[in-house]
Amino acid sequence: MKINLLILDQLASEYKRALESKFAEVIIHASVREEDIGDFIEKANVLLTFRISDGLIKRATNLQWIQSIASGVDAIVNLPSLRKEVLLTSTRGIHAPQMSEMAILLILSLSRNFPQIIRNQDKGIWERWPARLLLQKKAGILGIGAIGEEIARKCKAFGMEVFGIDIVKRQVDAVDFFCGPEDLLKVVQEVDYLIIVVPSTSQTHKMVGENVLSSMKPTGFLINIGRGEIIDENALIHALES
């Protein structure tokens, strides 16, 4: 029996090339846009994607397995037409190097005011200011999974003190203080950087709201490399304006 695999992603062609040489028995349809899928959605047994519309999922009557390219699967699992018998798997665990490096990039850029350096360079302005060090600064990591752990290790390499916040408390070598969500308000009063990594769930929706933002240091930095829904956007706008 032939297996029909649908790949829906910006890099669909690259994924197809990588897979077709190893799985000759699989019929692969690669699409960048949903409009290009056509009737193949009704034949597809397997779907590889980051996200897909509910309208297409409703038509995927032969679908048995969805492999998400992302770690978080909220964009898929919340689709109203997703049948319960469809297996949904994620790529949890493979994004730790990429996302932790992004977090460090943002931390360094903010601490050194790197965007202003680039703007000044474009204008030929050679302004100098004292550099902020990460040494002995405090980082709070909201969500200690594979990505959060790797961020903690990189923070420690810069001589930072690390606070981990997660619903499951456990021993992590790179985390100096492990706290539960109930301690979030206390932690944000201490840390210089609050880094959000938690997935989007009903428990984390708008978890970082007015109370959390108003409790942060005026000099503190907020870095969100998780889902936007974790932050109460209206509260964030108010905090920035005030």
Contacts in CASP RR format, 6 or more apart in sequence:
PFRMAT RR
TARGET T0000
AUTHOR 0000-0000-0000
METHOD contacts of the structure
MODEL  1
MKINLLILDQLASEYKRALESKFAEVIIHASVREEDIGDFIEKANVLLTF
RISDGLIKRATNLQWIQSIASGVDAIVNLPSLRKEVLLTSTRGIHAPQMS
EMAILLILSLSRNFPQIIRNQDKGIWERWPARLLLQKKAGILGIGAIGEE
IARKCKAFGMEVFGIDIVKRQVDAVDFFCGPEDLLKVVQEVDYLIIVVPS
TSQTHKMVGENVLSSMKPTGFLINIGRGEIIDENALIHALES
2 25 0 8 1.000
2 26 0 8 1.000
2 27 0 8 1.000
3 25 0 8 1.000
3 26 0 8 1.000
3 27 0 8 1.000
3 45 0 8 1.000
3 46 0 8 1.000
4 26 0 8 1.000
4 27 0 8 1.000
4 29 0 8 1.000
4 40 0 8 1.000
4 43 0 8 1.000
4 44 0 8 1.000
4 45 0 8 1.000
4 46 0 8 1.000
4 62 0 8 1.000
5 19 0 8 1.000
5 23 0 8 1.000
5 26 0 8 1.000
5 27 0 8 1.000
5 28 0 8 1.000
5 29 0 8 1.000
5 44 0 8 1.000
5 45 0 8 1.000
5 46 0 8 1.000
5 47 0 8 1.000
5 48 0 8 1.000
6 29 0 8 1.000
6 31 0 8 1.000
6 37 0 8 1.000
6 40 0 8 1.000
6 41 0 8 1.000
6 44 0 8 1.000
6 46 0 8 1.000
6 47 0 8 1.000
6 48 0 8 1.000
6 49 0 8 1.000
7 15 0 8 1.000
7 16 0 8 1.000
7 19 0 8 1.000
7 28 0 8 1.000
7 29 0 8 1.000
7 30 0 8 1.000
7 31 0 8 1.000
7 47 0 8 1.000
7 48 0 8 1.000
7 49 0 8 1.000
8 31 0 8 1.000
8 32 0 8 1.000
8 34 0 8 1.000
8 37 0 8 1.000
8 47 0 8 1.000
8 48 0 8 1.000
8 49 0 8 1.000
8 50 0 8 1.000
8 52 0 8 1.000
9 15 0 8 1.000
9 32 0 8 1.000
9 48 0 8 1.000
9 49 0 8 1.000
9 50 0 8 1.000
9 69 0 8 1.000
10 32 0 8 1.000
12 30 0 8 1.000
12 31 0 8 1.000
12 32 0 8 1.000
13 30 0 8 1.000
13 32 0 8 1.000
15 30 0 8 1.000
15 48 0 8 1.000
16 28 0 8 1.000
16 30 0 8 1.000
19 26 0 8 1.000
19 28 0 8 1.000
20 26 0 8 1.000
20 28 0 8 1.000
26 46 0 8 1.000
29 37 0 8 1.000
29 40 0 8 1.000
29 44 0 8 1.000
31 37 0 8 1.000
34 52 0 8 1.000
34 53 0 8 1.000
34 56 0 8 1.000
37 56 0 8 1.000
41 56 0 8 1.000
41 59 0 8 1.000
41 60 0 8 1.000
42 59 0 8 1.000
42 60 0 8 1.000
42 61 0 8 1.000
42 62 0 8 1.000
43 62 0 8 1.000
44 60 0 8 1.000
44 62 0 8 1.000
44 63 0 8 1.000
45 62 0 8 1.000
45 63 0 8 1.000
45 64 0 8 1.000
45 65 0 8 1.000
46 63 0 8 1.000
46 64 0 8 1.000
46 65 0 8 1.000
46 66 0 8 1.000
46 67 0 8 1.000
47 60 0 8 1.000
47 63 0 8 1.000
47 65 0 8 1.000
47 66 0 8 1.000
47 67 0 8 1.000
48 66 0 8 1.000
48 67 0 8 1.000
48 69 0 8 1.000
49 66 0 8 1.000
49 67 0 8 1.000
49 68 0 8 1.000
49 69 0 8 1.000
49 76 0 8 1.000
50 68 0 8 1.000
50 69 0 8 1.000
50 70 0 8 1.000
50 75 0 8 1.000
51 70 0 8 1.000
51 75 0 8 1.000
51 76 0 8 1.000
52 76 0 8 1.000
52 79 0 8 1.000
54 79 0 8 1.000
54 80 0 8 1.000
54 81 0 8 1.000
54 82 0 8 1.000
55 81 0 8 1.000
57 63 0 8 1.000
57 79 0 8 1.000
57 81 0 8 1.000
57 82 0 8 1.000
58 81 0 8 1.000
63 83 0 8 1.000
63 86 0 8 1.000
64 85 0 8 1.000
64 86 0 8 1.000
64 87 0 8 1.000
65 86 0 8 1.000
65 87 0 8 1.000
65 88 0 8 1.000
65 89 0 8 1.000
66 76 0 8 1.000
66 86 0 8 1.000
66 87 0 8 1.000
66 88 0 8 1.000
66 89 0 8 1.000
67 89 0 8 1.000
67 90 0 8 1.000
67 91 0 8 1.000
68 76 0 8 1.000
68 88 0 8 1.000
68 89 0 8 1.000
68 90 0 8 1.000
68 91 0 8 1.000
69 91 0 8 1.000
70 90 0 8 1.000
70 91 0 8 1.000
71 90 0 8 1.000
71 91 0 8 1.000
71 92 0 8 1.000
71 93 0 8 1.000
71 94 0 8 1.000
71 95 0 8 1.000
71 146 0 8 1.000
71 147 0 8 1.000
71 199 0 8 1.000
72 90 0 8 1.000
72 92 0 8 1.000
72 199 0 8 1.000
72 200 0 8 1.000
73 88 0 8 1.000
73 90 0 8 1.000
74 199 0 8 1.000
74 200 0 8 1.000
74 201 0 8 1.000
74 227 0 8 1.000
76 82 0 8 1.000
76 88 0 8 1.000
77 88 0 8 1.000
82 88 0 8 1.000
92 146 0 8 1.000
93 146 0 8 1.000
93 147 0 8 1.000
95 146 0 8 1.000
95 147 0 8 1.000
96 146 0 8 1.000
96 147 0 8 1.000
96 148 0 8 1.000
96 149 0 8 1.000
96 150 0 8 1.000
97 150 0 8 1.000
99 147 0 8 1.000
99 150 0 8 1.000
99 151 0 8 1.000
99 197 0 8 1.000
99 225 0 8 1.000
100 147 0 8 1.000
100 148 0 8 1.000
100 150 0 8 1.000
100 151 0 8 1.000
100 153 0 8 1.000
100 154 0 8 1.000
101 154 0 8 1.000
102 225 0 8 1.000
103 151 0 8 1.000
103 154 0 8 1.000
103 195 0 8 1.000
103 197 0 8 1.000
103 223 0 8 1.000
103 225 0 8 1.000
104 151 0 8 1.000
104 154 0 8 1.000
104 155 0 8 1.000
104 158 0 8 1.000
106 223 0 8 1.000
106 225 0 8 1.000
107 134 0 8 1.000
107 139 0 8 1.000
107 155 0 8 1.000
107 193 0 8 1.000
107 195 0 8 1.000
107 221 0 8 1.000
107 223 0 8 1.000
108 114 0 8 1.000
108 134 0 8 1.000
109 115 0 8 1.000
110 193 0 8 1.000
110 221 0 8 1.000
110 223 0 8 1.000
111 131 0 8 1.000
111 132 0 8 1.000
111 133 0 8 1.000
111 134 0 8 1.000
111 137 0 8 1.000
111 221 0 8 1.000
112 131 0 8 1.000
112 132 0 8 1.000
113 129 0 8 1.000
120 126 0 8 1.000
120 127 0 8 1.000
134 155 0 8 1.000
134 158 0 8 1.000
134 159 0 8 1.000
134 160 0 8 1.000
135 158 0 8 1.000
135 159 0 8 1.000
135 160 0 8 1.000
136 159 0 8 1.000
136 160 0 8 1.000
136 161 0 8 1.000
137 160 0 8 1.000
137 161 0 8 1.000
137 192 0 8 1.000
137 193 0 8 1.000
138 160 0 8 1.000
138 161 0 8 1.000
138 162 0 8 1.000
138 163 0 8 1.000
138 190 0 8 1.000
138 191 0 8 1.000
138 192 0 8 1.000
138 193 0 8 1.000
139 151 0 8 1.000
139 152 0 8 1.000
139 155 0 8 1.000
139 160 0 8 1.000
139 161 0 8 1.000
139 162 0 8 1.000
139 163 0 8 1.000
139 191 0 8 1.000
139 192 0 8 1.000
139 193 0 8 1.000
139 195 0 8 1.000
140 162 0 8 1.000
140 163 0 8 1.000
140 164 0 8 1.000
140 165 0 8 1.000
140 187 0 8 1.000
140 188 0 8 1.000
140 191 0 8 1.000
140 193 0 8 1.000
140 194 0 8 1.000
140 195 0 8 1.000
141 148 0 8 1.000
141 151 0 8 1.000
141 152 0 8 1.000
141 155 0 8 1.000
141 162 0 8 1.000
141 163 0 8 1.000
141 164 0 8 1.000
141 165 0 8 1.000
141 175 0 8 1.000
141 195 0 8 1.000
141 197 0 8 1.000
142 164 0 8 1.000
142 165 0 8 1.000
142 166 0 8 1.000
142 184 0 8 1.000
142 194 0 8 1.000
142 195 0 8 1.000
142 196 0 8 1.000
142 197 0 8 1.000
142 198 0 8 1.000
142 207 0 8 1.000
142 208 0 8 1.000
142 230 0 8 1.000
143 164 0 8 1.000
143 165 0 8 1.000
143 166 0 8 1.000
143 196 0 8 1.000
143 197 0 8 1.000
143 198 0 8 1.000
144 152 0 8 1.000
144 164 0 8 1.000
144 165 0 8 1.000
144 166 0 8 1.000
144 168 0 8 1.000
144 170 0 8 1.000
144 172 0 8 1.000
144 175 0 8 1.000
144 178 0 8 1.000
144 197 0 8 1.000
145 166 0 8 1.000
145 197 0 8 1.000
147 197 0 8 1.000
147 225 0 8 1.000
148 195 0 8 1.000
148 197 0 8 1.000
149 172 0 8 1.000
149 174 0 8 1.000
149 175 0 8 1.000
151 195 0 8 1.000
151 197 0 8 1.000
152 162 0 8 1.000
152 164 0 8 1.000
152 172 0 8 1.000
152 174 0 8 1.000
152 175 0 8 1.000
153 173 0 8 1.000
153 174 0 8 1.000
155 162 0 8 1.000
155 174 0 8 1.000
156 162 0 8 1.000
156 174 0 8 1.000
161 176 0 8 1.000
161 177 0 8 1.000
162 174 0 8 1.000
162 175 0 8 1.000
162 176 0 8 1.000
162 177 0 8 1.000
163 175 0 8 1.000
163 176 0 8 1.000
163 177 0 8 1.000
163 179 0 8 1.000
163 187 0 8 1.000
163 190 0 8 1.000
163 191 0 8 1.000
164 172 0 8 1.000
164 175 0 8 1.000
164 177 0 8 1.000
164 178 0 8 1.000
164 179 0 8 1.000
164 187 0 8 1.000
165 179 0 8 1.000
165 180 0 8 1.000
165 181 0 8 1.000
165 183 0 8 1.000
165 184 0 8 1.000
165 187 0 8 1.000
166 178 0 8 1.000
166 180 0 8 1.000
166 181 0 8 1.000
166 198 0 8 1.000
167 180 0 8 1.000
167 181 0 8 1.000
167 203 0 8 1.000
169 178 0 8 1.000
169 179 0 8 1.000
169 180 0 8 1.000
170 178 0 8 1.000
171 178 0 8 1.000
172 178 0 8 1.000
177 187 0 8 1.000
179 186 0 8 1.000
179 187 0 8 1.000
181 207 0 8 1.000
184 207 0 8 1.000
184 212 0 8 1.000
185 211 0 8 1.000
185 212 0 8 1.000
185 215 0 8 1.000
188 194 0 8 1.000
188 212 0 8 1.000
188 215 0 8 1.000
188 216 0 8 1.000
189 215 0 8 1.000
189 216 0 8 1.000
189 217 0 8 1.000
191 216 0 8 1.000
191 217 0 8 1.000
191 220 0 8 1.000
192 217 0 8 1.000
192 219 0 8 1.000
192 220 0 8 1.000
192 221 0 8 1.000
193 220 0 8 1.000
193 221 0 8 1.000
193 223 0 8 1.000
194 208 0 8 1.000
194 216 0 8 1.000
194 220 0 8 1.000
194 221 0 8 1.000
194 222 0 8 1.000
194 223 0 8 1.000
195 223 0 8 1.000
195 224 0 8 1.000
195 225 0 8 1.000
196 208 0 8 1.000
196 222 0 8 1.000
196 223 0 8 1.000
196 224 0 8 1.000
196 225 0 8 1.000
196 226 0 8 1.000
196 230 0 8 1.000
196 231 0 8 1.000
197 225 0 8 1.000
197 226 0 8 1.000
198 204 0 8 1.000
198 207 0 8 1.000
198 226 0 8 1.000
198 230 0 8 1.000
199 226 0 8 1.000
199 227 0 8 1.000
200 226 0 8 1.000
200 227 0 8 1.000
200 228 0 8 1.000
200 229 0 8 1.000
200 230 0 8 1.000
204 227 0 8 1.000
204 229 0 8 1.000
204 230 0 8 1.000
205 229 0 8 1.000
205 230 0 8 1.000
206 229 0 8 1.000
206 230 0 8 1.000
206 231 0 8 1.000
206 232 0 8 1.000
206 235 0 8 1.000
207 230 0 8 1.000
207 231 0 8 1.000
208 222 0 8 1.000
208 224 0 8 1.000
208 230 0 8 1.000
208 231 0 8 1.000
208 232 0 8 1.000
208 235 0 8 1.000
208 236 0 8 1.000
209 231 0 8 1.000
209 232 0 8 1.000
209 235 0 8 1.000
209 236 0 8 1.000
210 232 0 8 1.000
210 235 0 8 1.000
210 238 0 8 1.000
210 239 0 8 1.000
213 222 0 8 1.000
213 232 0 8 1.000
213 235 0 8 1.000
213 236 0 8 1.000
213 239 0 8 1.000
214 239 0 8 1.000
216 222 0 8 1.000
222 231 0 8 1.000
222 236 0 8 1.000
224 230 0 8 1.000
224 231 0 8 1.000
END
